[in-house]
């Protein structure tokens, strides 16, 4: 008896995916560079299903039914290339190699094209949900060929999270589409986390709330339209007390946010595609700023406003206002992220279904949220929707939130509390809805110093003003 799928790379993510597959009744071949991990998995979890442990690449490949399906779960970059090079020569046409790590979609495109030449299917797959998700039901975003999905899809849909019985897995599109969509998922994750963190900072700075009180506020929010995994875990983190010191956990953690690169990639690609994903960019830069300890030490003591926290009616309203500001900013962040997927899809001819993406993000992944069901509905009703901000319910919710949104940001500015996420989201909203933008003046400047030309509002064509002669006001002699 052979295995229907194999997993190579049995660190915690690979191990949990293998266990999840086995728990669903699939026979899973196992492989790892060092056989210790393979042995450990079988010893500890062998009773959960049928595993075929192997100790060499050859043995692993021979343990698989055809077409062979191999999930690679190793570090992105060179380790992934090394594993591909190890297995590809042992495979036969029609076999499927799946990269389930956080690879850059450009690497995935390159690998897919190279392996296609050799008759193999290469499937770059986003997998979200961390260790728990991998074991109990992640959100899965496979790219690659339609053909590969025909055999792989049923297995993945089986082990994915389910929302209302619908699996959080779909064939996102060809070649790098899966990893692209996962990258944007992570970008949105960065911006969602930043917005939640700013909300915490505002409640603390403007109201003087303790972390435990703020945890309660988040718990309440989590019963409404902000219902999401990230709000839920935020409440738990804020309610947590450090065992050693008895202080709120959040106060003993060094305030330097780290990153492994997917947020940065999202921003880089946003720049390449010319899509203003300002929410993700600010969130990524906020992490960078937090990590510049030298710069921050040098800036210590720079003057800020001298203002007391809010009191009276303003204080009473404030938490509700922050909820609205958070919601509106979140809509902007997702609107931008979905626009980036739309642009990537157009650029690479992927034909990504945005409603389907929203649907598979409803469960299993880090950004899972009630809200994503509304996004799914919006794109299902209008697949070519230019922006979520103009879609019925979102439009109304953001319009209703805007007074609170503006008031929260002005309070933050007056108190000197940094809110890059909230502020950039509002600036984007105001930029989009503006009847005229000062971009006209920028065009004038460009034409002045570089003869870069401009277009006019009143007739077609490209124009240049001879600034040296016609542009200068006549000075009377
Ligand atoms: C997920 C997560 C996960 C990722 C980290 C990256 O969807 O399960 O996105 O894939 O490893 O969350 O985050 P950092 O860049 O913050 O380390």
Boltz pocket constraint, residues with backbone or C-beta under 6 A from the ligand:
constraints:
  - pocket:
      binder: B
      contacts: [[A, 102], [A, 127], [A, 128], [A, 129], [A, 130], [A, 186], [A, 189], [A, 258], [A, 259], [A, 260], [A, 261], [A, 262], [A, 263], [A, 365], [A, 366]]
      max_distance: 6.0
